[in-house]
Amino acid sequence: MIITQTPFRMSFFGGGTDFPEFYKEHGGAVISTTFDKYCYVNVRHLPRFFDYSTELSYSRIERVTDVEEIQHPAIREAMKYLDMQELRLTYEADLPARSGLGTSSSFAVGMLNAFYALKGKYADKKKLADDAIYLERVLCNESGGVQDQIAASYGGLNRINFTENGYEVNPIILSLERKEQLNRNLLLFFTGFSRFSSDIQETTQKALNEKKTQLLEMLQLVEEAERVLTSKTGLEEFGRLLDYTWKLKRGISGRISTDSIDGLYAAGMKAGALGGKLLGAGGGGFLLFYVEEDRKERVKKAMESLLYVPFAFENSGTRVIHYTAEMYEKR
């Protein structure tokens, strides 16, 4: 039996520049972090006592005799890709799916990590990130960028650079005190379920050429944000840059925000937030604000209709947290 633990991520700057159609021509970069909310994938070989050969438990239960019958596209394609058979797979998570925190990619990374472990093979973080990108973007043909798979695999607060030759993950080095201050000043609220990320990402993907100017400016903001984080000045400018990048992002696609989300964001800013953004592709999910200590209670009061979600940064990325080897012979 294998159990993997894989963190969710929040992306601060550069979202949209991680689309291959953009970064292969212009370069790309994002700043993101993983945090202490996780998905768990439990995998073992299914004993041969049943009239089905594979059992899957996620938001629904599937029992099938042929991998091709599996309805969940990522599980089906991953099992075919790695030649996995006769499985019992269970998925659970600390946060809901379709919420803007890279949940589908965290699941893909955690599932692949579990599959490799069940086969008795070690896959490093780059292998898991690359395979998850291939699974979601090629095998499942889903639209979107590639930052989520990398963040979930590597973990930590990073700047991820993209070029025509691939990507590199560079940890952002901060003192413990400064990193804790950044963590304390970020407030996270759940606005409700979003539409499927890939649907919104598809409209974003189609707008890449038309919105090139905004994306190039968002790419430049990554440089500015990293400079603010690694300097010895106050972090207030980080919050203001969040506000600016959110306004740029809203201009890329009309499906990214809604009137309701715009109203909530305006209320948070009026209550004292210096900046913020809706996390993920858009349409709903989690709203993040940067708030100085003396204004936190006012912002929480303004957001009292939403669920407040405390969190802490994490650095581990995906991990196998339980490993029990088992004998298995293919039919």
C-alpha positions, -999 to +999 in steps of 0.1 A: +000+000+000+012+035-009-001+068+004+012+101-010+007+136+003+009+164-022+004+201-014-018+227-031-003+259-044-010+296-046+004+316-074+012+352-068+027+366-101+032+356-137+002+334-143-005+331-180+032+334-189+035+296-182+015+287-213+039+271-238+024+291-266+037+322-248+069+313-230+085+295-260+085+328-278+087+354-250+100+335-220+079+332-188+082+332-150+059+328-120+063+332-083+042+307-063+043+288-030+028+256-017+011+256+016-001+232+043-033+219+026-029+186+008-044+159-013-039+123-004-037+094-028-039+058-014-031+031-039-028-007-036-035-037-058-070-049-055-074-085-042-088-108-068-121-117-050-144-093-069-161-093-103-143-061-111-106-055-114-102-018-105-120+003-079-117+041-077-130+064-050-129+101-054-160+123-057-177+092-071-170+055-070-160+036-101-157-002-104-145-015-138-131-046-154-112-028-181-090+004-177-107+018-209-140+019-190-127+044-164-145+077-166-119+098-148-096+109-176-065+115-156-067+081-138-075+063-170-046+078-189-021+075-161-029+038-156-025+032-194+007+053-195+024+034-166+007+000-173-011-001-140-036-028-134-059-042-107-059-012-085-078+002-056-073+040-056-087+064-030-085+102-032-092+127-005-082+163+001-082+191+026-098+216+001-124+212-026-116+206-063-120+234-089-111+260-063-081+277-080-053+261-060-040+237-086-060+208-071-062+187-103-024+190-109-016+181-073-038+150-077-020+141-109+015+145-093+004+126-062-012+098-082+019+094-104+041+094-073+020+066-058+020+046-091+058+047-094+062+037-057+037+008-062+059-004-090+089-002-068+105+027-088+118+060-076+107+091-095+124+124-086+105+157-085+114+167-121+102+134-134+069+137-115+064+173-127+072+164-163+050+133-163+021+153-148+024+180-174+024+153-201-006+135-185-028+166-183-017+186-213-011+158-238-028+126-228-059+143-214-056+172-239-065+198-212-058+235-218-037+255-194-002+264-182+024+242-166+032+259-133+008+239-111+024+205-118+059+219-111+049+237-079+031+206-065+060+184-072+088+206-059+071+225-031+082+257-014+083+294-023+099+296-058+104+315-089+099+292-118+114+303-151+102+291-185+121+291-218+119+273-251+143+247-235+121+240-205+119+253-170+140+258-139+129+261-103+147+287-082+138+289-044+133+325-032+157+329-003+142+348+026+150+350+063+127+330+085+113+362+100+105+378+066+089+346+053+067+343+084+057+380+081+047+374+045+027+343+056+010+363+084+000+391+061-018+369+036-055+361+042-073+334+023-111+332+018-133+307-001-158+324-024-174+292-037-168+267-064-154+278-097-161+265-132-137+239-145-103+255-148-095+240-182-127+256-196-115+291-185-079+283-194-090+276-230-104+311-234-071+325-218-051+304-242-070+318-272-063+353-260-025+349-257-016+368-288-042+394-284-032+401-248+005+399-253+012+434-239-006+426-206+013+393-203+047+409-210+039+434-182+028+405-159+062+389-166+080+421-157+060+422-124+077+389-114+110+407-115+097+435-093+080+412-069+111+391-064+131+423-058+106+434-031+106+400-014+144+397-013+151+433-003+153+447+033+124+471+028+088+466+040+066+441+023+038+466+016+048+469-021+042+432-025+006+438-017+003+467-041+019+446-068-007+419-062-034+444-068-018+456-100-013+421-114-049+412-106-061+441-126-039+430-155-051+394-153-088+405-153-082+422-186-070+390-203-104+372-203-140+382-194-144+348-177-117+353-151-138+374-127-175+380-120-195+409-106-198+391-073-160+385-070-154+421-081-177+433-053-159+411-027-125+423-038-136+459-036-149+454-001-116+438+010-097+467-004-120+493+012-115+475+045-078+480+044-061+453+022-032+466+001-038+441-027-050+407-036-061+384-063-084+355-072-063+324-073-063+300-102-080+303-136-109+324-123-147+322-120-147+314-083-125+296-057-102+314-033-096+351-028-063+361-014-055+394+003-023+410+015-032+429+047-011+446+073-015+434+109-035+463+122-062+459+095-067+422+095-098+422+117-115+448+095-108+428+063-121+396+080-152+415+091-158+426+055-154+390+043-176+375+071-199+359+045-170+338+032-151+310+048-117+321+062-089+295+057-058+299+078-026+284+063+011+281+066+037+278+038+053+244+033+085+233+016+083+195+009+063+191-022+049+157-030+059+129-006+053+092-001+041+092+036+033+055+038+050+026+019+043-011+024+057-033-003+034-061-016+037-091-038+020-088-071+021-109-102+004-096-134-024-118-147 
